[in-house]
Amino acid sequence: MVAAAQHPNITLYTYSQVESVGGYIGNFEVTIKKKAKYVDYTKCTGCGLCETKCAKKKVPSEFDAFMGPRTAIYKPFAQAVPNKPVIDNKACKKLLENKCGVCEKVCPAGAINFEDQDELITEKFGAIVMATGFDLIDWGKAYGEYGGGTIPDVIDGLQFERLVNAGGPTGGKIKRPSDHEIPQTVVFIKCVGSRDVLKAKSYCSRACCMYTAKHAHQVIEKIKGSDVYVFYMDARTPGKMYDEFYMRTREVDGAKYIRGQVSKIFQDGNKLIVRGEDTLVGQSVEVTADMVVVETAMVPRADAIHLAQTVGFSYDKDGWFTEAHPKLRPVETNTGGVFLSGCCQGPKDVPDSVAQASAAAVKVVAMFSKDQMATNPQIASCNEATCVGCLLCKPVCPYKAIEGKEITERVHGENVTRTVASVNSGLCQGCGACTAECRSGSMNLKGFTNLQLLAEVDAACL
C-alpha cells in the first residue's frame, strides 16, 4: 500500500504499489500503479451488502493466515482504511467466467465496476518513509523434521495469533485446525529459523520471546487445566516490564519452559509426539501434544531488495534496509529524504516500531520546516572538459545521483553537442564509487581529488 499526504488534505493510494522512483530530496517523482479494485470508492459507502450476497464464500483468507474463508469481494481486514471492499480477480466468477455478478445487482450505490483497469499515475513528494514491515520465514522448507508444514496441527505464531483473536476464524476460541477440537496440551517452539546459521537466519528475531510468553499465557487463560510446554534456546526480555511478564508466565501461570531444541515432530493417531532435549539436566524429552506452535523468524518482505533498489538506498546481506548510522541516525538512510520506520529495518516489537515511526515523522516535519538544507560538501564532481560521456559511473552509483546531460561547445568555429556526466548534489553522499569506475579520471571527490591525495603522500614522505 502507498499512502500520499497532500496538505491540507490527505490522499490514500490503497491497493497500489510503487513502480519507479526518480528525483531527489524534496522533489521525488514517484510512479504508482493503482491496481483495479472493481469498486468505485467515490460511490461505495462500505455497507457490506455485496459481501453478504457474494456467491464465492470459501476463498482462503490471507489476513486469517489461510485458516478461514472470505468472499471474492471483501475488505482486507475489519479495520481497513478506507473500510471498503475490493474484488479478487482470481476468484470472482464474473471476471473469470462472466457469470454471477450478484454484487453489482445488489449494490445500492452502483459502485461495482467490472470494467476497472490498472492505472499508472505520477506524483511528486518531498520525502519518503519506508514502512514495509516483515514476513515470516517459510519454515516448512527448512524444517522437514517439524512436519514441513504438512501436519495440520503444527502451526506458526501468526496462525495462532488469528486463532486467539475475537475476529479470527474461530471467534477467539483456540481450536485445532484438523478437527476443531480444543487442545489440552500445547507445545511452543521458539527460535524456529532464528539463530540458525546452517538452515536459516543467523540473527535473533527479538520479539519471539515475548510473544511466545503471551501465547502461552493466552492458552492457560482460555483453556482451563491445559498444559503448556515451551522449548527455548535463551529467554531474552529487553523491555519495560518484559521480564516480569515472562516470569509471571512461568511462575504464576505454570508454563513449563524447557531449555533445548526439538529434534522431531510426528503424528501418532490424533496426537503429536514432540521429541527434544533438556540441556539443563542433560536428558532427552518427549511430549505428547494436541497442538504445536512454531514461533518463526522475521524476514524482510519478499520484494524488499527490489524496492530498495527502486527507491535508491542500501540494504544488508539479509535484505533489511540499512540506516545511515545505528546510533546517531537510526531512522534516516544515506539517501536524503528517505526515512525508515518499523520492521523494514530489522526485527523489532510494537513499542519500538511506534517510537521509530514517530521519530521518522518528526524528521520529515523538521525537514519541511526549513527553507534551505545543508548538504555534504564532500561530494563527487565531474570535470566536463575531460569527460568522454561513457556514463560507466551511472550504474555503479548506489544513490542514483549521476545522470547524463548534453553540453554545447565551440570547436573549430562550430557548435558541437556532446554528453557528459552530471552529479546531483542533493543525492550524492560522497561514497567515491564513481571515481573508481571513471576511465578518464574525470570524476573526483571534492576535497579528495587524485592530485590532492598525491600531494598528501608526497608531503608525508618528506
C-alpha positions as a Markdown table, in Angstrom:
| # | Residue | x | y | z |
|---|---|---|---|---|
| 1 | Met | 0.0 | 0.0 | 0.0 |
| 2 | Val | 1.2 | 3.5 | -0.8 |
| 3 | Ala | -0.1 | 6.5 | 1.3 |
| 4 | Ala | 0.3 | 10.0 | -0.1 |
| 5 | Ala | -0.2 | 13.1 | 2.0 |
| 6 | Gln | -1.1 | 16.4 | 0.4 |
| 7 | His | -1.7 | 19.5 | 2.5 |
| 8 | Pro | -4.3 | 20.4 | 3.6 |
| 9 | Asn | -6.0 | 17.1 | 2.5 |
| 10 | Ile | -4.7 | 13.5 | 2.7 |
| 11 | Thr | -4.9 | 11.2 | -0.3 |
| 12 | Leu | -4.7 | 7.5 | 0.3 |
| 13 | Tyr | -3.5 | 5.3 | -2.5 |
| 14 | Thr | -4.8 | 1.9 | -1.3 |
| 15 | Tyr | -4.4 | -1.3 | -3.2 |
| 16 | Ser | -1.4 | 0.2 | -5.0 |
| 17 | Gln | 2.3 | -0.3 | -5.4 |
| 18 | Val | 5.3 | 1.8 | -6.3 |
| 19 | Glu | 6.6 | 1.2 | -9.9 |
| 20 | Ser | 9.5 | 3.7 | -10.0 |
| 21 | Val | 11.1 | 6.5 | -8.0 |
| 22 | Gly | 13.0 | 9.4 | -9.5 |
| 23 | Gly | 14.2 | 12.8 | -8.4 |
| 24 | Tyr | 15.8 | 13.6 | -5.1 |
| 25 | Ile | 15.1 | 15.0 | -1.6 |
| 26 | Gly | 12.2 | 17.5 | -1.6 |
| 27 | Asn | 11.4 | 16.6 | -5.2 |
| 28 | Phe | 10.8 | 12.9 | -5.5 |
| 29 | Glu | 8.8 | 11.8 | -8.6 |
| 30 | Val | 7.0 | 8.5 | -7.9 |
| 31 | Thr | 5.1 | 6.4 | -10.4 |
| 32 | Ile | 2.3 | 4.5 | -8.6 |
| 33 | Lys | 0.4 | 1.6 | -10.0 |
| 34 | Lys | -3.2 | 1.7 | -8.8 |
| 35 | Lys | -4.5 | -1.8 | -9.1 |
| 36 | Ala | -8.0 | -2.4 | -10.4 |
| 37 | Lys | -10.3 | -2.7 | -7.3 |
| 38 | Tyr | -13.5 | -3.1 | -9.4 |
| 39 | Val | -15.2 | -0.9 | -6.9 |
| 40 | Asp | -15.7 | 2.8 | -7.3 |
| 41 | Tyr | -14.6 | 4.2 | -3.9 |
| 42 | Thr | -16.2 | 7.6 | -4.7 |
| 43 | Lys | -19.6 | 5.9 | -4.7 |
| 44 | Cys | -19.1 | 3.0 | -2.3 |
| 45 | Thr | -20.4 | 3.6 | 1.3 |
| 46 | Gly | -18.9 | 0.4 | 2.8 |
| 47 | Cys | -22.3 | -1.0 | 3.7 |
| 48 | Gly | -21.0 | -4.6 | 3.2 |
| 49 | Leu | -24.2 | -5.8 | 1.4 |
| 50 | Cys | -22.1 | -7.1 | -1.6 |
| 51 | Glu | -20.0 | -9.3 | 0.8 |
| 52 | Thr | -23.0 | -10.9 | 2.3 |
| 53 | Lys | -24.6 | -11.7 | -1.1 |
| 54 | Cys | -21.3 | -12.9 | -2.8 |
| 55 | Ala | -21.7 | -16.5 | -4.1 |
| 56 | Lys | -18.0 | -17.3 | -3.7 |
| 57 | Lys | -17.7 | -17.6 | 0.0 |
| 58 | Lys | -14.8 | -20.0 | 0.5 |
| 59 | Val | -11.7 | -18.2 | -0.7 |
| 60 | Pro | -8.8 | -18.7 | 1.7 |
| 61 | Ser | -8.3 | -15.5 | 3.7 |
| 62 | Glu | -4.8 | -14.0 | 3.6 |
| 63 | Phe | -5.5 | -11.9 | 6.7 |
| 64 | Asp | -6.5 | -15.1 | 8.7 |
| 65 | Ala | -3.3 | -16.8 | 7.6 |
| 66 | Phe | -5.3 | -19.0 | 5.2 |
| 67 | Met | -7.1 | -20.6 | 8.2 |
| 68 | Gly | -10.5 | -19.2 | 7.4 |
| 69 | Pro | -12.6 | -18.3 | 4.4 |
| 70 | Arg | -13.5 | -15.0 | 2.9 |
| 71 | Thr | -15.7 | -14.0 | -0.1 |
| 72 | Ala | -14.5 | -13.0 | -3.6 |
| 73 | Ile | -15.5 | -9.4 | -2.8 |
| 74 | Tyr | -14.0 | -8.5 | 0.6 |
| 75 | Lys | -12.5 | -5.9 | 2.9 |
| 76 | Pro | -8.8 | -6.7 | 3.5 |
| 77 | Phe | -9.5 | -6.7 | 7.3 |
| 78 | Ala | -12.1 | -5.3 | 9.7 |
| 79 | Gln | -10.4 | -2.0 | 10.5 |
| 80 | Ala | -9.2 | -1.3 | 6.9 |
| 81 | Val | -8.9 | 2.3 | 5.9 |
| 82 | Pro | -10.9 | 3.1 | 3.8 |
| 83 | Asn | -13.3 | 0.5 | 5.1 |
| 84 | Lys | -14.4 | -0.5 | 1.6 |
| 85 | Pro | -14.1 | -3.8 | -0.4 |
| 86 | Val | -12.2 | -4.9 | -3.4 |
| 87 | Ile | -12.9 | -7.8 | -5.8 |
| 88 | Asp | -10.4 | -10.6 | -6.1 |
| 89 | Asn | -9.9 | -11.0 | -9.8 |
| 90 | Lys | -8.5 | -14.5 | -9.3 |
| 91 | Ala | -11.7 | -15.8 | -7.5 |
| 92 | Cys | -14.6 | -13.7 | -8.9 |
| 93 | Lys | -16.9 | -15.8 | -11.2 |
| 94 | Lys | -17.9 | -12.7 | -13.1 |
| 95 | Leu | -14.4 | -11.7 | -14.0 |
| 96 | Leu | -13.3 | -15.3 | -14.7 |
| 97 | Glu | -16.3 | -16.8 | -16.3 |
| 98 | Asn | -18.7 | -13.9 | -17.0 |
| 99 | Lys | -21.2 | -15.5 | -14.6 |
| 100 | Cys | -22.8 | -14.3 | -11.3 |
| 101 | Gly | -22.5 | -10.5 | -10.9 |
| 102 | Val | -24.7 | -10.6 | -7.9 |
| 103 | Cys | -22.7 | -7.8 | -6.1 |
| 104 | Glu | -23.4 | -5.4 | -9.0 |
| 105 | Lys | -27.1 | -6.1 | -8.8 |
| 106 | Val | -27.5 | -5.7 | -5.0 |
| 107 | Cys | -25.2 | -2.6 | -4.6 |
| 108 | Pro | -27.5 | 0.3 | -3.7 |
| 109 | Ala | -24.8 | 2.8 | -4.6 |
| 110 | Gly | -24.0 | 1.4 | -8.1 |
| 111 | Ala | -20.3 | 1.2 | -7.1 |
| 112 | Ile | -19.4 | -2.1 | -8.7 |
| 113 | Asn | -17.4 | -1.6 | -11.9 |
| 114 | Phe | -16.2 | -4.8 | -13.6 |
| 115 | Glu | -14.5 | -2.8 | -16.4 |
| 116 | Asp | -12.0 | -1.3 | -14.0 |
| 117 | Gln | -8.4 | -1.4 | -15.1 |
| 118 | Asp | -4.9 | -0.9 | -13.6 |
| 119 | Glu | -3.8 | 2.8 | -13.7 |
| 120 | Leu | -0.3 | 4.4 | -13.6 |
| 121 | Ile | -0.1 | 7.8 | -12.0 |
| 122 | Thr | 2.9 | 10.0 | -11.2 |
| 123 | Glu | 3.0 | 12.2 | -8.1 |
| 124 | Lys | 5.6 | 14.4 | -6.6 |
| 125 | Phe | 6.6 | 14.1 | -2.9 |
| 126 | Gly | 9.1 | 15.8 | -0.6 |
| 127 | Ala | 10.0 | 12.8 | 1.5 |
| 128 | Ile | 9.5 | 9.0 | 1.6 |
| 129 | Val | 9.0 | 6.9 | 4.7 |
| 130 | Met | 9.7 | 3.2 | 4.2 |
| 131 | Ala | 7.3 | 1.2 | 6.4 |
| 132 | Thr | 7.0 | -2.1 | 4.5 |
| 133 | Gly | 7.0 | -4.4 | 7.6 |
| 134 | Phe | 8.2 | -8.1 | 7.5 |
| 135 | Asp | 7.3 | -11.6 | 6.5 |
| 136 | Leu | 7.7 | -14.8 | 8.5 |
| 137 | Ile | 10.3 | -17.3 | 7.3 |
| 138 | Asp | 8.9 | -20.3 | 5.2 |
| 139 | Trp | 9.8 | -22.8 | 7.9 |
| 140 | Gly | 8.2 | -25.7 | 6.0 |
| 141 | Lys | 11.1 | -25.9 | 3.5 |
| 142 | Ala | 13.9 | -25.8 | 6.0 |
| 143 | Tyr | 12.4 | -27.8 | 8.9 |
| 144 | Gly | 11.2 | -31.1 | 7.5 |
| 145 | Glu | 11.7 | -32.7 | 10.9 |
| 146 | Tyr | 8.8 | -30.5 | 12.2 |
| 147 | Gly | 6.5 | -31.9 | 9.6 |
| 148 | Gly | 7.5 | -29.4 | 6.9 |
| 149 | Gly | 4.1 | -27.7 | 7.0 |
| 150 | Thr | 2.2 | -30.9 | 6.2 |
| 151 | Ile | 0.9 | -31.7 | 9.7 |
| 152 | Pro | -2.2 | -29.6 | 10.1 |
| 153 | Asp | -1.9 | -29.2 | 13.9 |
| 154 | Val | 1.6 | -27.7 | 13.6 |
| 155 | Ile | 1.0 | -24.0 | 13.0 |
| 156 | Asp | 3.1 | -20.9 | 13.2 |
| 157 | Gly | 2.8 | -18.0 | 15.6 |
| 158 | Leu | 0.8 | -15.8 | 13.2 |
| 159 | Gln | -1.8 | -18.5 | 12.6 |
| 160 | Phe | -2.1 | -18.9 | 16.4 |
| 161 | Glu | -2.5 | -15.1 | 16.7 |
| 162 | Arg | -5.5 | -15.4 | 14.4 |
| 163 | Leu | -7.0 | -18.3 | 16.4 |
| 164 | Val | -7.0 | -16.3 | 19.7 |
| 165 | Asn | -8.3 | -13.1 | 18.1 |
| 166 | Ala | -12.0 | -12.5 | 18.6 |
| 167 | Gly | -12.3 | -11.5 | 14.9 |
| 168 | Gly | -10.5 | -14.6 | 13.7 |
| 169 | Pro | -11.8 | -17.8 | 12.0 |
| 170 | Thr | -12.7 | -19.4 | 15.4 |
| 171 | Gly | -14.1 | -16.3 | 17.1 |
| 172 | Gly | -11.2 | -16.3 | 19.6 |
| 173 | Lys | -11.5 | -19.9 | 20.7 |
| 174 | Ile | -8.3 | -22.0 | 20.4 |
| 175 | Lys | -9.2 | -25.0 | 18.3 |
| 176 | Arg | -7.0 | -27.5 | 16.4 |
| 177 | Pro | -7.1 | -26.9 | 12.7 |
| 178 | Ser | -7.5 | -30.6 | 11.9 |
| 179 | Asp | -10.7 | -31.4 | 13.8 |
| 180 | His | -11.6 | -28.1 | 15.6 |
| 181 | Glu | -11.2 | -29.8 | 19.0 |
| 182 | Ile | -9.9 | -27.7 | 21.9 |
| 183 | Pro | -6.3 | -28.8 | 22.6 |
| 184 | Gln | -5.3 | -29.6 | 26.2 |
| 185 | Thr | -1.6 | -29.8 | 25.7 |
| 186 | Val | 0.2 | -27.2 | 23.6 |
| 187 | Val | 3.9 | -27.1 | 22.8 |
| 188 | Phe | 5.6 | -23.9 | 21.7 |
| 189 | Ile | 9.0 | -24.0 | 19.9 |
| 190 | Lys | 10.9 | -20.7 | 19.9 |
| 191 | Cys | 13.6 | -19.5 | 17.5 |
| 192 | Val | 12.5 | -21.6 | 14.5 |
| 193 | Gly | 14.6 | -20.1 | 11.8 |
| 194 | Ser | 16.4 | -17.6 | 14.1 |
| 195 | Arg | 19.9 | -18.0 | 15.3 |
| 196 | Asp | 20.4 | -21.0 | 12.9 |
| 197 | Val | 23.3 | -20.4 | 10.7 |
| 198 | Leu | 23.0 | -23.8 | 9.0 |
| 199 | Lys | 19.4 | -23.8 | 7.9 |
| 200 | Ala | 18.0 | -20.3 | 8.2 |
| 201 | Lys | 19.0 | -16.9 | 9.7 |
| 202 | Ser | 21.9 | -16.1 | 12.0 |
| 203 | Tyr | 20.2 | -13.1 | 13.7 |
| 204 | Cys | 17.8 | -13.1 | 16.7 |
| 205 | Ser | 14.2 | -12.1 | 15.7 |
| 206 | Arg | 14.0 | -10.3 | 19.1 |
| 207 | Ala | 10.2 | -10.2 | 19.5 |
| 208 | Cys | 9.7 | -14.0 | 19.7 |
| 209 | Cys | 10.4 | -14.5 | 23.4 |
| 210 | Met | 7.7 | -12.1 | 24.4 |
| 211 | Tyr | 5.0 | -13.1 | 22.1 |
| 212 | Thr | 5.7 | -16.7 | 22.9 |
| 213 | Ala | 5.1 | -15.8 | 26.6 |
| 214 | Lys | 1.9 | -14.0 | 25.6 |
| 215 | His | 0.7 | -17.0 | 23.6 |
| 216 | Ala | 1.5 | -19.4 | 26.5 |
| 217 | His | -0.5 | -17.1 | 28.8 |
| 218 | Gln | -3.4 | -17.0 | 26.4 |
| 219 | Val | -3.6 | -20.8 | 26.2 |
| 220 | Ile | -3.6 | -21.1 | 30.0 |
| 221 | Glu | -6.1 | -18.3 | 30.4 |
| 222 | Lys | -8.5 | -19.6 | 27.7 |
| 223 | Ile | -8.2 | -23.3 | 28.3 |
| 224 | Lys | -8.7 | -24.3 | 31.9 |
| 225 | Gly | -6.5 | -27.2 | 33.1 |
| 226 | Ser | -4.3 | -27.0 | 29.9 |
| 227 | Asp | -0.6 | -27.9 | 29.9 |
| 228 | Val | 1.9 | -25.6 | 28.0 |
| 229 | Tyr | 5.5 | -26.5 | 27.2 |
| 230 | Val | 7.9 | -24.0 | 25.7 |
| 231 | Phe | 11.2 | -25.2 | 24.1 |
| 232 | Tyr | 13.7 | -22.4 | 24.0 |
| 233 | Met | 17.4 | -21.6 | 23.4 |
| 234 | Asp | 17.5 | -18.5 | 25.6 |
| 235 | Ala | 15.0 | -16.1 | 27.1 |
| 236 | Arg | 15.6 | -12.5 | 26.1 |
| 237 | Thr | 13.3 | -9.9 | 27.6 |
| 238 | Pro | 14.8 | -6.5 | 26.9 |
| 239 | Gly | 12.0 | -4.1 | 27.6 |
| 240 | Lys | 10.0 | -2.3 | 30.3 |
| 241 | Met | 8.1 | -4.9 | 32.4 |
| 242 | Tyr | 9.0 | -7.6 | 29.9 |
| 243 | Asp | 10.9 | -9.8 | 32.3 |
| 244 | Glu | 8.2 | -9.5 | 34.9 |
| 245 | Phe | 5.6 | -10.8 | 32.4 |
| 246 | Tyr | 7.9 | -13.6 | 31.4 |
| 247 | Met | 8.4 | -14.7 | 35.0 |
| 248 | Arg | 4.7 | -14.5 | 35.6 |
| 249 | Thr | 4.1 | -16.8 | 32.7 |
| 250 | Arg | 6.4 | -19.3 | 34.3 |
| 251 | Glu | 5.8 | -19.0 | 38.0 |
| 252 | Val | 2.1 | -17.9 | 38.2 |
| 253 | Asp | 0.6 | -19.3 | 35.0 |
| 254 | Gly | 2.7 | -22.5 | 35.2 |
| 255 | Ala | 4.1 | -22.7 | 31.7 |
| 256 | Lys | 6.8 | -25.3 | 31.6 |
| 257 | Tyr | 10.0 | -23.9 | 29.9 |
| 258 | Ile | 12.4 | -26.5 | 28.6 |
| 259 | Arg | 15.9 | -25.2 | 27.6 |
| 260 | Gly | 16.7 | -27.2 | 24.5 |
| 261 | Gln | 15.8 | -27.7 | 20.8 |
| 262 | Val | 13.2 | -30.0 | 19.3 |
| 263 | Ser | 14.6 | -32.7 | 17.0 |
| 264 | Lys | 11.4 | -34.1 | 15.6 |
| 265 | Ile | 7.7 | -33.8 | 15.5 |
| 266 | Phe | 5.5 | -36.6 | 14.1 |
| 267 | Gln | 1.8 | -37.7 | 14.1 |
| 268 | Asp | 0.6 | -40.6 | 16.3 |
| 269 | Gly | -3.1 | -41.0 | 15.8 |
| 270 | Asn | -4.7 | -37.7 | 16.7 |
| 271 | Lys | -1.7 | -36.8 | 18.9 |
| 272 | Leu | 1.6 | -35.1 | 18.1 |
| 273 | Ile | 4.9 | -36.5 | 19.5 |
| 274 | Val | 7.4 | -33.8 | 20.2 |
| 275 | Arg | 11.0 | -35.1 | 20.8 |
| 276 | Gly | 13.6 | -32.8 | 22.1 |
| 277 | Glu | 16.2 | -32.2 | 24.7 |
| 278 | Asp | 16.6 | -30.6 | 28.1 |
| 279 | Thr | 20.1 | -29.2 | 28.2 |
| 280 | Leu | 19.8 | -28.1 | 31.8 |
| 281 | Val | 19.5 | -31.7 | 33.0 |
| 282 | Gly | 21.2 | -33.4 | 30.1 |
| 283 | Gln | 18.2 | -35.6 | 29.2 |
| 284 | Ser | 16.0 | -36.2 | 26.1 |
| 285 | Val | 12.4 | -35.2 | 26.4 |
| 286 | Glu | 9.3 | -36.5 | 24.7 |
| 287 | Val | 6.0 | -34.6 | 25.0 |
| 288 | Thr | 2.6 | -35.8 | 23.7 |
| 289 | Ala | 0.8 | -32.8 | 22.5 |
| 290 | Asp | -2.5 | -31.8 | 20.9 |
| 291 | Met | -1.1 | -28.8 | 19.0 |
| 292 | Val | 2.3 | -27.4 | 18.3 |
| 293 | Val | 3.1 | -23.7 | 17.6 |
| 294 | Val | 6.4 | -22.9 | 15.9 |
| 295 | Glu | 7.5 | -19.3 | 16.7 |
| 296 | Thr | 9.3 | -18.4 | 13.4 |
| 297 | Ala | 11.9 | -15.9 | 12.4 |
| 298 | Met | 11.1 | -12.5 | 11.0 |
| 299 | Val | 12.5 | -11.9 | 7.5 |
| 300 | Pro | 12.3 | -8.9 | 5.1 |
| 301 | Arg | 9.4 | -8.7 | 2.7 |
| 302 | Ala | 9.9 | -10.8 | -0.5 |
| 303 | Asp | 10.3 | -7.7 | -2.6 |
| 304 | Ala | 12.3 | -5.6 | -0.1 |
| 305 | Ile | 15.6 | -5.7 | -2.1 |
| 306 | His | 13.8 | -4.7 | -5.3 |
| 307 | Leu | 12.0 | -1.9 | -3.5 |
| 308 | Ala | 15.3 | -0.6 | -2.0 |
| 309 | Gln | 16.9 | -0.6 | -5.5 |
| 310 | Thr | 13.9 | 1.2 | -6.9 |
| 311 | Val | 13.9 | 4.0 | -4.3 |
| 312 | Gly | 17.7 | 4.1 | -4.2 |
| 313 | Phe | 19.2 | 3.2 | -0.8 |
| 314 | Ser | 21.2 | 0.4 | 0.8 |
| 315 | Tyr | 20.3 | -2.9 | 2.5 |
| 316 | Asp | 22.3 | -5.6 | 4.3 |
| 317 | Lys | 23.1 | -9.2 | 3.4 |
| 318 | Asp | 19.7 | -10.4 | 4.8 |
| 319 | Gly | 17.7 | -7.8 | 2.9 |
| 320 | Trp | 16.9 | -5.5 | 5.8 |
| 321 | Phe | 17.0 | -1.7 | 5.0 |
| 322 | Thr | 20.2 | 0.0 | 6.3 |
| 323 | Glu | 20.1 | 3.1 | 8.4 |
| 324 | Ala | 22.6 | 5.9 | 8.0 |
| 325 | His | 24.1 | 5.4 | 11.5 |
| 326 | Pro | 22.9 | 2.8 | 14.0 |
| 327 | Lys | 23.1 | 5.2 | 17.0 |
| 328 | Leu | 23.1 | 8.8 | 15.7 |
| 329 | Arg | 20.8 | 8.5 | 12.7 |
| 330 | Pro | 18.7 | 5.4 | 13.3 |
| 331 | Val | 15.7 | 6.4 | 11.2 |
| 332 | Glu | 17.5 | 8.0 | 8.2 |
| 333 | Thr | 19.1 | 6.4 | 5.2 |
| 334 | Asn | 22.1 | 7.6 | 3.3 |
| 335 | Thr | 19.7 | 8.8 | 0.6 |
| 336 | Gly | 18.5 | 12.3 | 1.6 |
| 337 | Gly | 14.7 | 12.4 | 2.2 |
| 338 | Val | 14.2 | 8.7 | 2.7 |
| 339 | Phe | 13.4 | 7.5 | 6.2 |
| 340 | Leu | 12.8 | 4.1 | 7.9 |
| 341 | Ser | 10.1 | 3.0 | 10.2 |
| 342 | Gly | 9.3 | -0.3 | 11.8 |
| 343 | Cys | 10.4 | -3.8 | 10.9 |
| 344 | Cys | 11.7 | -3.0 | 7.4 |
| 345 | Gln | 15.0 | -2.0 | 9.1 |
| 346 | Gly | 15.1 | -5.2 | 11.2 |
| 347 | Pro | 13.1 | -7.3 | 13.7 |
| 348 | Lys | 11.5 | -5.3 | 16.5 |
| 349 | Asp | 8.4 | -5.2 | 18.6 |
| 350 | Val | 5.4 | -2.9 | 18.7 |
| 351 | Pro | 6.8 | -0.2 | 21.1 |
| 352 | Asp | 10.0 | 0.2 | 19.2 |
| 353 | Ser | 8.1 | 0.3 | 15.9 |
| 354 | Val | 5.8 | 3.0 | 17.2 |
| 355 | Ala | 8.7 | 5.0 | 18.6 |
| 356 | Gln | 10.6 | 4.8 | 15.3 |
| 357 | Ala | 7.5 | 5.8 | 13.3 |
| 358 | Ser | 7.2 | 8.9 | 15.5 |
| 359 | Ala | 10.9 | 9.7 | 15.0 |
| 360 | Ala | 10.6 | 9.3 | 11.2 |
| 361 | Ala | 7.5 | 11.6 | 11.2 |
| 362 | Val | 9.3 | 14.3 | 13.2 |
| 363 | Lys | 12.3 | 14.0 | 10.9 |
| 364 | Val | 10.1 | 14.7 | 7.9 |
| 365 | Val | 8.4 | 17.7 | 9.6 |
| 366 | Ala | 11.8 | 19.1 | 10.6 |
| 367 | Met | 13.0 | 18.8 | 7.0 |
| 368 | Phe | 9.9 | 20.5 | 5.6 |
| 369 | Ser | 10.2 | 23.4 | 8.1 |
| 370 | Lys | 13.4 | 24.7 | 6.6 |
| 371 | Asp | 13.7 | 26.9 | 3.6 |
| 372 | Gln | 17.3 | 25.8 | 2.9 |
| 373 | Met | 19.0 | 22.5 | 3.6 |
| 374 | Ala | 22.7 | 21.8 | 4.5 |
| 375 | Thr | 24.3 | 19.1 | 2.3 |
| 376 | Asn | 27.5 | 17.2 | 2.4 |
| 377 | Pro | 30.3 | 19.4 | 0.8 |
| 378 | Gln | 32.5 | 16.3 | 0.1 |
| 379 | Ile | 30.5 | 15.0 | -2.9 |
| 380 | Ala | 31.6 | 14.0 | -6.4 |
| 381 | Ser | 32.1 | 16.4 | -9.2 |
| 382 | Cys | 32.8 | 15.9 | -12.9 |
| 383 | Asn | 35.4 | 17.6 | -15.0 |
| 384 | Glu | 33.3 | 18.2 | -18.1 |
| 385 | Ala | 36.4 | 19.1 | -20.1 |
| 386 | Thr | 37.8 | 15.6 | -19.9 |
| 387 | Cys | 34.6 | 13.6 | -19.5 |
| 388 | Val | 34.1 | 11.3 | -22.5 |
| 389 | Gly | 30.4 | 10.6 | -21.8 |
| 390 | Cys | 30.7 | 6.9 | -21.3 |
| 391 | Leu | 28.5 | 7.1 | -18.2 |
| 392 | Leu | 30.0 | 4.0 | -16.7 |
| 393 | Cys | 29.8 | 5.9 | -13.4 |
| 394 | Lys | 26.0 | 6.0 | -13.6 |
| 395 | Pro | 25.1 | 2.3 | -12.9 |
| 396 | Val | 27.6 | 2.0 | -10.0 |
| 397 | Cys | 26.2 | 4.9 | -8.1 |
| 398 | Pro | 24.1 | 3.4 | -5.3 |
| 399 | Tyr | 22.2 | 6.7 | -4.8 |
| 400 | Lys | 21.1 | 7.4 | -8.4 |
| 401 | Ala | 23.0 | 10.7 | -8.2 |
| 402 | Ile | 24.5 | 10.6 | -11.7 |
| 403 | Glu | 22.7 | 11.4 | -14.9 |
| 404 | Gly | 23.9 | 12.3 | -18.4 |
| 405 | Lys | 23.5 | 15.8 | -19.7 |
| 406 | Glu | 24.2 | 17.4 | -23.0 |
| 407 | Ile | 26.6 | 20.4 | -23.3 |
| 408 | Thr | 27.4 | 22.5 | -26.3 |
| 409 | Glu | 31.0 | 23.6 | -27.1 |
| 410 | Arg | 32.6 | 25.7 | -29.7 |
| 411 | Val | 35.1 | 23.5 | -31.7 |
| 412 | His | 36.9 | 24.9 | -34.7 |
| 413 | Gly | 34.3 | 27.6 | -35.2 |
| 414 | Glu | 31.3 | 25.1 | -35.0 |
| 415 | Asn | 28.9 | 24.2 | -32.2 |
| 416 | Val | 29.4 | 20.6 | -31.1 |
| 417 | Thr | 27.0 | 18.9 | -28.6 |
| 418 | Arg | 28.2 | 16.0 | -26.5 |
| 419 | Thr | 27.1 | 14.1 | -23.4 |
| 420 | Val | 28.9 | 14.4 | -20.0 |
| 421 | Ala | 28.1 | 13.1 | -16.5 |
| 422 | Ser | 26.3 | 15.3 | -14.1 |
| 423 | Val | 26.2 | 14.9 | -10.3 |
| 424 | Asn | 23.0 | 15.7 | -8.4 |
| 425 | Ser | 24.3 | 17.4 | -5.2 |
| 426 | Gly | 21.1 | 16.6 | -3.3 |
| 427 | Leu | 21.6 | 12.8 | -3.8 |
| 428 | Cys | 25.3 | 12.3 | -3.8 |
| 429 | Gln | 26.7 | 11.0 | -0.5 |
| 430 | Gly | 30.4 | 11.1 | -1.4 |
| 431 | Cys | 31.0 | 7.4 | -1.4 |
| 432 | Gly | 33.5 | 7.6 | -4.2 |
| 433 | Ala | 32.3 | 4.6 | -6.2 |
| 434 | Cys | 32.1 | 6.7 | -9.4 |
| 435 | Thr | 35.7 | 8.0 | -9.1 |
| 436 | Ala | 37.0 | 4.4 | -9.0 |
| 437 | Glu | 34.9 | 3.5 | -12.1 |
| 438 | Cys | 35.7 | 6.6 | -14.2 |
| 439 | Arg | 38.1 | 5.5 | -17.0 |
| 440 | Ser | 39.1 | 9.1 | -18.0 |
| 441 | Gly | 39.7 | 10.2 | -14.4 |
| 442 | Ser | 37.1 | 13.0 | -14.8 |
| 443 | Met | 35.2 | 12.1 | -11.6 |
| 444 | Asn | 36.7 | 13.3 | -8.3 |
| 445 | Leu | 35.5 | 13.9 | -4.7 |
| 446 | Lys | 35.7 | 17.5 | -3.7 |
| 447 | Gly | 38.5 | 17.8 | -1.2 |
| 448 | Phe | 39.8 | 14.3 | -2.1 |
| 449 | Thr | 40.9 | 14.7 | -5.7 |
| 450 | Asn | 43.7 | 12.5 | -7.0 |
| 451 | Leu | 46.1 | 15.4 | -7.1 |
| 452 | Gln | 45.3 | 16.4 | -3.5 |
| 453 | Leu | 45.8 | 12.8 | -2.3 |
| 454 | Leu | 49.1 | 12.5 | -4.2 |
| 455 | Ala | 50.2 | 15.8 | -2.7 |
| 456 | Glu | 49.4 | 14.5 | 0.8 |
| 457 | Val | 51.5 | 11.3 | 0.1 |
| 458 | Asp | 54.4 | 13.5 | -1.1 |
| 459 | Ala | 54.2 | 15.7 | 1.9 |
| 460 | Ala | 54.2 | 12.6 | 4.2 |
| 461 | Cys | 57.3 | 11.2 | 2.6 |
| 462 | Leu | 59.4 | 14.4 | 3.1 |
